[in-house]
Amino acid sequence: MARVVVDVMLKPEILDPQGQAVANALPRLGVNDVASVRIGRRVEIEFAGEADLDRAKEIADKLLANPVIEDYAVRVEA
Amino acid sequence: MARVVVDVMLKPEILDPQGQAVANALPRLGVNDVASVRIGRRVEIEFAGEADLDRAKEIADKLLANPVIEDYAVRVEA
């Protein structure tokens, strides 16, 4: 089994209300040195055989990421 | 600025309907060698100063992960 991780994040120019909600809550925890918080999706794809990065990119393109507002990164994870 | 990434995933024993929905759609893309798909959250915390892993763990404990059904991992990302 080999695991490929696809990280899907909103594009930098897109407003991230979830991330802002977390960032706004931090002062109440006494945390004041955080500049920003952004929240996205982490998708773990377990391949039965070898890790197939091209295949993972195809899956990301077609099923996981909305290319209009999201970027994604693909990597093999040990 | 230093970025700490918190990956929040459902515990292995918890059913992941989102991941299963993606896994079930893969044969239609001609993808048949994927054993499983699991979907979680990726949280990017940008610290104004140094990356503070202890602080990121505190934020994860209190705001980001539900300890009953989720695990999280914290790491500094270049």
N, CA and C atoms of all chains as a GROMACS GRO file, in nm:
protein
  468
    1MET      N    1   0.086  -0.120   0.000
    1MET     CA    2   0.000   0.000   0.000
    1MET      C    3   0.089   0.124   0.000
    2ALA      N    4   0.048   0.223  -0.077
    2ALA     CA    5   0.124   0.347  -0.081
    2ALA      C    6   0.026   0.463  -0.070
    3ARG      N    7   0.064   0.563   0.008
    3ARG     CA    8  -0.030   0.672   0.032
    3ARG      C    9   0.013   0.799  -0.042
    4VAL      N   10  -0.081   0.855  -0.115
    4VAL     CA   11  -0.060   0.985  -0.180
    4VAL      C   12  -0.153   1.084  -0.110
    5VAL      N   13  -0.098   1.200  -0.073
    5VAL     CA   14  -0.178   1.303  -0.007
    5VAL      C   15  -0.202   1.418  -0.102
    6VAL      N   16  -0.328   1.459  -0.113
    6VAL     CA   17  -0.364   1.575  -0.195
    6VAL      C   18  -0.411   1.685  -0.099
    7ASP      N   19  -0.339   1.795  -0.097
    7ASP     CA   20  -0.380   1.909  -0.014
    7ASP      C   21  -0.451   2.011  -0.102
    8VAL      N   22  -0.576   2.038  -0.069
    8VAL     CA   23  -0.657   2.131  -0.148
    8VAL      C   24  -0.680   2.256  -0.064
    9MET      N   25  -0.632   2.371  -0.114
    9MET     CA   26  -0.648   2.496  -0.039
    9MET      C   27  -0.716   2.600  -0.129
   10LEU      N   28  -0.788   2.692  -0.066
   10LEU     CA   29  -0.843   2.804  -0.141
   10LEU      C   30  -0.728   2.886  -0.199
   11LYS      N   31  -0.747   2.942  -0.316
   11LYS     CA   32  -0.645   3.029  -0.374
   11LYS      C   33  -0.624   3.148  -0.280
   12PRO      N   34  -0.501   3.201  -0.275
   12PRO     CA   35  -0.470   3.308  -0.179
   12PRO      C   36  -0.565   3.428  -0.188
   13GLU      N   37  -0.610   3.458  -0.310
   13GLU     CA   38  -0.694   3.579  -0.325
   13GLU      C   39  -0.840   3.554  -0.284
   14ILE      N   40  -0.873   3.431  -0.253
   14ILE     CA   41  -1.011   3.399  -0.215
   14ILE      C   42  -1.028   3.414  -0.063
   15LEU      N   43  -1.132   3.482  -0.022
   15LEU     CA   44  -1.161   3.502   0.121
   15LEU      C   45  -1.186   3.366   0.187
   16ASP      N   46  -1.129   3.347   0.310
   16ASP     CA   47  -1.145   3.220   0.381
   16ASP      C   48  -1.217   3.246   0.514
   17PRO      N   49  -1.350   3.249   0.514
   17PRO     CA   50  -1.424   3.282   0.637
   17PRO      C   51  -1.398   3.184   0.751
   18GLN      N   52  -1.381   3.055   0.718
   18GLN     CA   53  -1.353   2.958   0.825
   18GLN      C   54  -1.221   2.991   0.894
   19GLY      N   55  -1.120   3.017   0.811
   19GLY     CA   56  -0.989   3.050   0.868
   19GLY      C   57  -0.996   3.177   0.950
   20GLN      N   58  -1.072   3.274   0.901
   20GLN     CA   59  -1.084   3.400   0.977
   20GLN      C   60  -1.156   3.379   1.109
   21ALA      N   61  -1.254   3.290   1.110
   21ALA     CA   62  -1.327   3.263   1.236
   21ALA      C   63  -1.229   3.208   1.340
   22VAL      N   64  -1.141   3.118   1.297
   22VAL     CA   65  -1.042   3.062   1.390
   22VAL      C   66  -0.945   3.172   1.434
   23ALA      N   67  -0.899   3.250   1.337
   23ALA     CA   68  -0.803   3.357   1.370
   23ALA      C   69  -0.865   3.456   1.470
   24ASN      N   70  -0.992   3.487   1.453
   24ASN     CA   71  -1.058   3.582   1.544
   24ASN      C   72  -1.076   3.525   1.684
   25ALA      N   73  -1.078   3.391   1.696
   25ALA     CA   74  -1.098   3.329   1.828
   25ALA      C   75  -0.968   3.319   1.906
   26LEU      N   76  -0.856   3.334   1.838
   26LEU     CA   77  -0.726   3.310   1.904
   26LEU      C   78  -0.696   3.405   2.020
   27PRO      N   79  -0.727   3.536   2.009
   27PRO     CA   80  -0.696   3.624   2.123
   27PRO      C   81  -0.761   3.576   2.252
   28ARG      N   82  -0.878   3.515   2.243
   28ARG     CA   83  -0.944   3.465   2.365
   28ARG      C   84  -0.864   3.351   2.429
   29LEU      N   85  -0.779   3.285   2.347
   29LEU     CA   86  -0.692   3.179   2.402
   29LEU      C   87  -0.560   3.239   2.449
   30GLY      N   88  -0.548   3.371   2.433
   30GLY     CA   89  -0.422   3.434   2.470
   30GLY      C   90  -0.317   3.424   2.362
   31VAL      N   91  -0.361   3.389   2.240
   31VAL     CA   92  -0.267   3.375   2.129
   31VAL      C   93  -0.275   3.504   2.046
   32ASN      N   94  -0.163   3.579   2.043
   32ASN     CA   95  -0.168   3.708   1.973
   32ASN      C   96  -0.062   3.720   1.864
   33ASP      N   97   0.014   3.612   1.840
   33ASP     CA   98   0.123   3.625   1.742
   33ASP      C   99   0.095   3.545   1.614
   34VAL      N  100  -0.034   3.525   1.584
   34VAL     CA  101  -0.070   3.454   1.461
   34VAL      C  102  -0.116   3.555   1.357
   35ALA      N  103  -0.051   3.554   1.242
   35ALA     CA  104  -0.084   3.652   1.137
   35ALA      C  105  -0.209   3.611   1.060
   36SER      N  106  -0.221   3.480   1.029
   36SER     CA  107  -0.341   3.435   0.955
   36SER      C  108  -0.361   3.285   0.973
   37VAL      N  109  -0.484   3.242   0.947
   37VAL     CA  110  -0.519   3.100   0.952
   37VAL      C  111  -0.596   3.070   0.824
   38ARG      N  112  -0.558   2.964   0.753
   38ARG     CA  113  -0.633   2.924   0.634
   38ARG      C  114  -0.664   2.774   0.645
   39ILE      N  115  -0.786   2.738   0.608
   39ILE     CA  116  -0.831   2.600   0.625
   39ILE      C  117  -0.865   2.540   0.489
   40GLY      N  118  -0.812   2.417   0.464
   40GLY     CA  119  -0.844   2.349   0.338
   40GLY      C  120  -0.870   2.203   0.366
   41ARG      N  121  -0.860   2.120   0.260
   41ARG     CA  122  -0.888   1.977   0.275
   41ARG      C  123  -0.762   1.896   0.253
   42ARG      N  124  -0.751   1.790   0.334
   42ARG     CA  125  -0.641   1.695   0.316
   42ARG      C  126  -0.705   1.563   0.275
   43VAL      N  127  -0.664   1.512   0.158
   43VAL     CA  128  -0.723   1.388   0.107
   43VAL      C  129  -0.613   1.282   0.100
   44GLU      N  130  -0.634   1.172   0.170
   44GLU     CA  131  -0.537   1.063   0.170
   44GLU      C  132  -0.588   0.954   0.076
   45ILE      N  133  -0.512   0.926  -0.028
   45ILE     CA  134  -0.549   0.823  -0.126
   45ILE      C  135  -0.454   0.705  -0.108
   46GLU      N  136  -0.508   0.591  -0.065
   46GLU     CA  137  -0.426   0.472  -0.047
   46GLU      C  138  -0.433   0.389  -0.175
   47PHE      N  139  -0.317   0.377  -0.243
   47PHE     CA  140  -0.313   0.294  -0.364
   47PHE      C  141  -0.283   0.149  -0.324
   48ALA      N  142  -0.351   0.056  -0.389
   48ALA     CA  143  -0.328  -0.086  -0.358
   48ALA      C  144  -0.185  -0.124  -0.394
   49GLY      N  145  -0.138  -0.071  -0.507
   49GLY     CA  146   0.000  -0.104  -0.549
   49GLY      C  147   0.091   0.014  -0.527
   50GLU      N  148   0.165   0.053  -0.635
   50GLU     CA  149   0.257   0.166  -0.630
   50GLU      C  150   0.181   0.298  -0.620
   51ALA      N  151   0.241   0.399  -0.558
   51ALA     CA  152   0.181   0.533  -0.555
   51ALA      C  153   0.184   0.588  -0.697
   52ASP      N  154   0.071   0.636  -0.743
   52ASP     CA  155   0.059   0.683  -0.882
   52ASP      C  156   0.025   0.833  -0.880
   53LEU      N  157   0.130   0.917  -0.889
   53LEU     CA  158   0.110   1.062  -0.877
   53LEU      C  159   0.025   1.117  -0.991
   54ASP      N  160   0.048   1.067  -1.112
   54ASP     CA  161  -0.031   1.117  -1.224
   54ASP      C  162  -0.178   1.086  -1.204
   55ARG      N  163  -0.202   0.964  -1.155
   55ARG     CA  164  -0.341   0.925  -1.130
   55ARG      C  165  -0.402   1.013  -1.020
   56ALA      N  166  -0.322   1.041  -0.918
   56ALA     CA  167  -0.373   1.124  -0.806
   56ALA      C  168  -0.406   1.264  -0.857
   57LYS      N  169  -0.323   1.315  -0.950
   57LYS     CA  170  -0.351   1.448  -1.009
   57LYS      C  171  -0.481   1.443  -1.088
   58GLU      N  172  -0.503   1.334  -1.160
   58GLU     CA  173  -0.626   1.321  -1.237
   58GLU      C  174  -0.748   1.320  -1.142
   59ILE      N  175  -0.734   1.246  -1.033
   59ILE     CA  176  -0.844   1.240  -0.934
   59ILE      C  177  -0.867   1.380  -0.875
   60ALA      N  178  -0.759   1.451  -0.846
   60ALA     CA  179  -0.771   1.586  -0.788
   60ALA      C  180  -0.840   1.680  -0.887
   61ASP      N  181  -0.796   1.672  -1.014
   61ASP     CA  182  -0.856   1.759  -1.116
   61ASP      C  183  -1.006   1.735  -1.131
   62LYS      N  184  -1.043   1.605  -1.133
   62LYS     CA  185  -1.182   1.573  -1.167
   62LYS      C  186  -1.275   1.566  -1.046
   63LEU      N  187  -1.221   1.536  -0.928
   63LEU     CA  188  -1.313   1.510  -0.815
   63LEU      C  189  -1.287   1.597  -0.693
   64LEU      N  190  -1.163   1.636  -0.672
   64LEU     CA  191  -1.130   1.692  -0.540
   64LEU      C  192  -1.123   1.844  -0.535
   65ALA      N  193  -1.075   1.906  -0.642
   65ALA     CA  194  -1.052   2.051  -0.633
   65ALA      C  195  -1.137   2.125  -0.736
   66ASN      N  196  -1.187   2.242  -0.696
   66ASN     CA  197  -1.258   2.331  -0.788
   66ASN      C  198  -1.154   2.429  -0.843
   67PRO      N  199  -1.115   2.412  -0.971
   67PRO     CA  200  -1.003   2.491  -1.024
   67PRO      C  201  -1.029   2.642  -1.024
   68VAL      N  202  -1.154   2.683  -1.013
   68VAL     CA  203  -1.183   2.827  -1.016
   68VAL      C  204  -1.136   2.893  -0.886
   69ILE      N  205  -1.154   2.825  -0.774
   69ILE     CA  206  -1.123   2.890  -0.645
   69ILE      C  207  -1.018   2.816  -0.563
   70GLU      N  208  -0.976   2.698  -0.610
   70GLU     CA  209  -0.884   2.619  -0.529
   70GLU      C  210  -0.758   2.580  -0.604
   71ASP      N  211  -0.648   2.564  -0.529
   71ASP     CA  212  -0.524   2.506  -0.581
   71ASP      C  213  -0.504   2.375  -0.506
   72TYR      N  214  -0.425   2.284  -0.564
   72TYR     CA  215  -0.396   2.161  -0.489
   72TYR      C  216  -0.249   2.124  -0.508
   73ALA      N  217  -0.199   2.047  -0.411
   73ALA     CA  218  -0.062   1.995  -0.420
   73ALA      C  219  -0.070   1.846  -0.390
   74VAL      N  220   0.012   1.768  -0.463
   74VAL     CA  221   0.009   1.622  -0.452
   74VAL      C  222   0.146   1.575  -0.406
   75ARG      N  223   0.150   1.483  -0.311
   75ARG     CA  224   0.281   1.429  -0.271
   75ARG      C  225   0.262   1.286  -0.218
   76VAL      N  226   0.368   1.210  -0.228
   76VAL     CA  227   0.368   1.074  -0.172
   76VAL      C  228   0.404   1.087  -0.025
   77GLU      N  229   0.332   1.015   0.058
   77GLU     CA  230   0.364   1.021   0.202
   77GLU      C  231   0.402   0.880   0.248
   78ALA      N  232   0.517   0.871   0.318
   78ALA     CA  233   0.568   0.740   0.360
   78ALA      C  234   0.472   0.673   0.457
   79MET      N  235   0.781   3.543   0.892
   79MET     CA  236   0.659   3.460   0.900
   79MET      C  237   0.700   3.312   0.895
   80ALA      N  238   0.633   3.233   0.976
   80ALA     CA  239   0.661   3.090   0.978
   80ALA      C  240   0.527   3.017   0.975
   81ARG      N  241   0.522   2.912   0.895
   81ARG     CA  242   0.395   2.842   0.879
   81ARG      C  243   0.397   2.708   0.951
   82VAL      N  244   0.295   2.687   1.033
   82VAL     CA  245   0.275   2.556   1.097
   82VAL      C  246   0.148   2.497   1.036
   83VAL      N  247   0.156   2.369   0.998
   83VAL     CA  248   0.040   2.302   0.938
   83VAL      C  249  -0.016   2.201   1.038
   84VAL      N  250  -0.146   2.206   1.058
   84VAL     CA  251  -0.214   2.109   1.144
   84VAL      C  252  -0.304   2.024   1.053
   85ASP      N  253  -0.276   1.895   1.048
   85ASP     CA  254  -0.359   1.804   0.969
   85ASP      C  255  -0.455   1.732   1.064
   86VAL      N  256  -0.583   1.752   1.042
   86VAL     CA  257  -0.686   1.692   1.128
   86VAL      C  258  -0.757   1.584   1.047
   87MET      N  259  -0.750   1.458   1.094
   87MET     CA  260  -0.814   1.348   1.023
   87MET      C  261  -0.907   1.273   1.118
   88LEU      N  262  -1.011   1.213   1.062
   88LEU     CA  263  -1.096   1.126   1.143
   88LEU      C  264  -1.012   1.008   1.193
   89LYS      N  265  -1.041   0.961   1.314
   89LYS     CA  266  -0.973   0.842   1.364
   89LYS      C  267  -1.000   0.725   1.270
   90PRO      N  268  -0.905   0.632   1.257
   90PRO     CA  269  -0.921   0.522   1.160
   90PRO      C  270  -1.051   0.443   1.178
   91GLU      N  271  -1.094   0.430   1.303
   91GLU     CA  272  -1.214   0.346   1.326
   91GLU      C  273  -1.345   0.420   1.295
   92ILE      N  274  -1.335   0.548   1.265
   92ILE     CA  275  -1.456   0.627   1.237
   92ILE      C  276  -1.488   0.620   1.088
   93LEU      N  277  -1.613   0.592   1.054
   93LEU     CA  278  -1.658   0.587   0.914
   93LEU      C  279  -1.638   0.724   0.849
   94ASP      N  280  -1.588   0.723   0.722
   94ASP     CA  281  -1.565   0.849   0.651
   94ASP      C  282  -1.651   0.852   0.524
   95PRO      N  283  -1.776   0.895   0.535
   95PRO     CA  284  -1.866   0.892   0.418
   95PRO      C  285  -1.816   0.977   0.301
   96GLN      N  286  -1.752   1.091   0.330
   96GLN     CA  287  -1.700   1.174   0.221
   96GLN      C  288  -1.594   1.097   0.143
   97GLY      N  289  -1.502   1.037   0.217
   97GLY     CA  290  -1.396   0.961   0.152
   97GLY      C  291  -1.452   0.846   0.071
   98GLN      N  292  -1.555   0.781   0.127
   98GLN     CA  293  -1.614   0.667   0.054
   98GLN      C  294  -1.685   0.715  -0.072
   99ALA      N  295  -1.745   0.832  -0.067
   99ALA     CA  296  -1.813   0.884  -0.187
   99ALA      C  297  -1.711   0.904  -0.299
  100VAL      N  298  -1.594   0.956  -0.263
  100VAL     CA  299  -1.490   0.975  -0.365
  100VAL      C  300  -1.441   0.838  -0.414
  101ALA      N  301  -1.417   0.747  -0.320
  101ALA     CA  302  -1.367   0.615  -0.360
  101ALA      C  303  -1.466   0.545  -0.454
  102ASN      N  304  -1.595   0.561  -0.426
  102ASN     CA  305  -1.697   0.496  -0.510
  102ASN      C  306  -1.703   0.558  -0.650
  103ALA      N  307  -1.660   0.684  -0.662
  103ALA     CA  308  -1.668   0.750  -0.794
  103ALA      C  309  -1.547   0.715  -0.882
  104LEU      N  310  -1.443   0.661  -0.822
  104LEU     CA  311  -1.319   0.641  -0.898
  104LEU      C  312  -1.332   0.542  -1.015
  105PRO      N  313  -1.405   0.430  -0.999
  105PRO     CA  314  -1.415   0.339  -1.114
  105PRO      C  315  -1.470   0.408  -1.240
  106ARG      N  316  -1.557   0.506  -1.222
  106ARG     CA  317  -1.610   0.578  -1.340
  106ARG      C  318  -1.500   0.656  -1.411
  107LEU      N  319  -1.392   0.688  -1.336
  107LEU     CA  320  -1.278   0.758  -1.400
  107LEU      C  321  -1.178   0.656  -1.456
  108GLY      N  322  -1.213   0.527  -1.439
  108GLY     CA  323  -1.121   0.424  -1.485
  108GLY      C  324  -1.011   0.396  -1.384
  109VAL      N  325  -1.030   0.442  -1.261
  109VAL     CA  326  -0.929   0.420  -1.157
  109VAL      C  327  -0.975   0.302  -1.072
  110ASN      N  328  -0.897   0.193  -1.076
  110ASN     CA  329  -0.941   0.073  -1.004
  110ASN      C  330  -0.839   0.024  -0.903
  111ASP      N  331  -0.727   0.097  -0.887
  111ASP     CA  332  -0.622   0.047  -0.797
  111ASP      C  333  -0.611   0.130  -0.668
  112VAL      N  334  -0.723   0.192  -0.630
  112VAL     CA  335  -0.722   0.270  -0.506
  112VAL      C  336  -0.793   0.188  -0.397
  113ALA      N  337  -0.723   0.167  -0.285
  113ALA     CA  338  -0.780   0.084  -0.177
  113ALA      C  339  -0.878   0.166  -0.093
  114SER      N  340  -0.840   0.292  -0.062
  114SER     CA  341  -0.931   0.374   0.020
  114SER      C  342  -0.898   0.522   0.002
  115VAL      N  343  -0.997   0.605   0.037
  115VAL     CA  344  -0.979   0.750   0.033
  115VAL      C  345  -1.032   0.804   0.166
  116ARG      N  346  -0.953   0.889   0.231
  116ARG     CA  347  -1.001   0.952   0.355
  116ARG      C  348  -0.979   1.102   0.344
  117ILE      N  349  -1.077   1.178   0.391
  117ILE     CA  350  -1.072   1.324   0.376
  117ILE      C  351  -1.072   1.390   0.513
  118GLY      N  352  -0.979   1.486   0.532
  118GLY     CA  353  -0.974   1.559   0.658
  118GLY      C  354  -0.949   1.705   0.632
  119ARG      N  355  -0.903   1.777   0.735
  119ARG     CA  356  -0.880   1.922   0.720
  119ARG      C  357  -0.731   1.952   0.731
  120ARG      N  358  -0.693   2.049   0.650
  120ARG     CA  359  -0.554   2.099   0.657
  120ARG      C  360  -0.564   2.244   0.701
  121VAL      N  361  -0.500   2.277   0.814
  121VAL     CA  362  -0.508   2.414   0.868
  121VAL      C  363  -0.368   2.474   0.865
  122GLU      N  364  -0.355   2.585   0.794
  122GLU     CA  365  -0.226   2.653   0.786
  122GLU      C  366  -0.227   2.772   0.881
  123ILE      N  367  -0.139   2.770   0.980
  123ILE     CA  368  -0.130   2.879   1.078
  123ILE      C  369  -0.002   2.957   1.050
  124GLU      N  370  -0.015   3.082   1.011
  124GLU     CA  371   0.102   3.167   0.985
  124GLU      C  372   0.135   3.244   1.113
  125PHE      N  373   0.251   3.214   1.171
  125PHE     CA  374   0.293   3.289   1.290
  125PHE      C  375   0.369   3.415   1.246
  126ALA      N  376   0.342   3.526   1.315
  126ALA     CA  377   0.411   3.651   1.280
  126ALA      C  378   0.560   3.635   1.305
  127GLY      N  379   0.594   3.568   1.416
  127GLY     CA  380   0.738   3.550   1.447
  127GLY      C  381   0.780   3.408   1.418
  128GLU      N  382   0.843   3.346   1.520
  128GLU     CA  383   0.889   3.207   1.509
  128GLU      C  384   0.771   3.109   1.508
  129ALA      N  385   0.789   2.995   1.444
  129ALA     CA  386   0.685   2.890   1.448
  129ALA      C  387   0.680   2.836   1.590
  130ASP      N  388   0.560   2.828   1.644
  130ASP     CA  389   0.544   2.786   1.784
  130ASP      C  390   0.459   2.659   1.787
  131LEU      N  391   0.529   2.544   1.790
  131LEU     CA  392   0.458   2.416   1.781
  131LEU      C  393   0.369   2.392   1.902
  132ASP      N  394   0.417   2.429   2.020
  132ASP     CA  395   0.335   2.408   2.139
  132ASP      C  396   0.206   2.489   2.129
  133ARG      N  397   0.223   2.612   2.081
  133ARG     CA  398   0.106   2.699   2.065
  133ARG      C  399   0.010   2.638   1.962
  134ALA      N  400   0.065   2.585   1.854
  134ALA     CA  401  -0.020   2.526   1.748
  134ALA      C  402  -0.095   2.404   1.803
  135LYS      N  403  -0.027   2.328   1.890
  135LYS     CA  404  -0.096   2.212   1.952
  135LYS      C  405  -0.209   2.262   2.041
  136GLU      N  406  -0.186   2.370   2.113
  136GLU     CA  407  -0.291   2.426   2.199
  136GLU      C  408  -0.411   2.469   2.114
  137ILE      N  409  -0.382   2.536   2.002
  137ILE     CA  410  -0.491   2.580   1.912
  137ILE      C  411  -0.565   2.457   1.858
  138ALA      N  412  -0.491   2.355   1.820
  138ALA     CA  413  -0.554   2.233   1.766
  138ALA      C  414  -0.642   2.168   1.872
  139ASP      N  415  -0.591   2.158   1.994
  139ASP     CA  416  -0.668   2.096   2.102
  139ASP      C  417  -0.798   2.171   2.128
  140LYS      N  418  -0.789   2.306   2.130
  140LYS     CA  419  -0.904   2.383   2.173
  140LYS      C  420  -0.999   2.424   2.061
  141LEU      N  421  -0.946   2.436   1.938
  141LEU     CA  422  -1.033   2.492   1.834
  141LEU      C  423  -1.048   2.403   1.711
  142LEU      N  424  -0.946   2.324   1.679
  142LEU     CA  425  -0.946   2.263   1.546
  142LEU      C  426  -0.991   2.117   1.542
  143ALA      N  427  -0.959   2.041   1.648
  143ALA     CA  428  -0.990   1.897   1.640
  143ALA      C  429  -1.087   1.856   1.750
  144ASN      N  430  -1.177   1.765   1.714
  144ASN     CA  431  -1.269   1.706   1.813
  144ASN      C  432  -1.202   1.577   1.862
  145PRO      N  433  -1.149   1.577   1.985
  145PRO     CA  434  -1.069   1.462   2.032
  145PRO      C  435  -1.146   1.330   2.037
  146VAL      N  436  -1.277   1.337   2.035
  146VAL     CA  437  -1.354   1.212   2.042
  146VAL      C  438  -1.343   1.135   1.910
  147ILE      N  439  -1.346   1.206   1.798
  147ILE     CA  440  -1.350   1.136   1.668
  147ILE      C  441  -1.231   1.170   1.577
  148GLU      N  442  -1.147   1.265   1.620
  148GLU     CA  443  -1.040   1.308   1.530
  148GLU      C  444  -0.903   1.300   1.595
  149ASP      N  445  -0.801   1.276   1.512
  149ASP     CA  446  -0.661   1.288   1.553
  149ASP      C  447  -0.602   1.405   1.475
  150TYR      N  448  -0.493   1.463   1.527
  150TYR     CA  449  -0.427   1.568   1.448
  150TYR      C  450  -0.276   1.551   1.455
  151ALA      N  451  -0.209   1.606   1.354
  151ALA     CA  452  -0.062   1.607   1.352
  151ALA      C  453  -0.019   1.750   1.321
  152VAL      N  454   0.088   1.793   1.385
  152VAL     CA  455   0.136   1.931   1.372
  152VAL      C  456   0.278   1.929   1.315
  153ARG      N  457   0.306   2.012   1.219
  153ARG     CA  458   0.445   2.020   1.169
  153ARG      C  459   0.472   2.160   1.115
  154VAL      N  460   0.600   2.196   1.115
  154VAL     CA  461   0.641   2.323   1.057
  154VAL      C  462   0.661   2.302   0.908
  155GLU      N  463   0.612   2.394   0.829
  155GLU     CA  464   0.629   2.380   0.684
  155GLU      C  465   0.710   2.498   0.634
  156ALA      N  466   0.816   2.469   0.554
  156ALA     CA  467   0.907   2.575   0.507
  156ALA      C  468   0.834   2.673   0.417
   0.00000   0.00000   0.00000
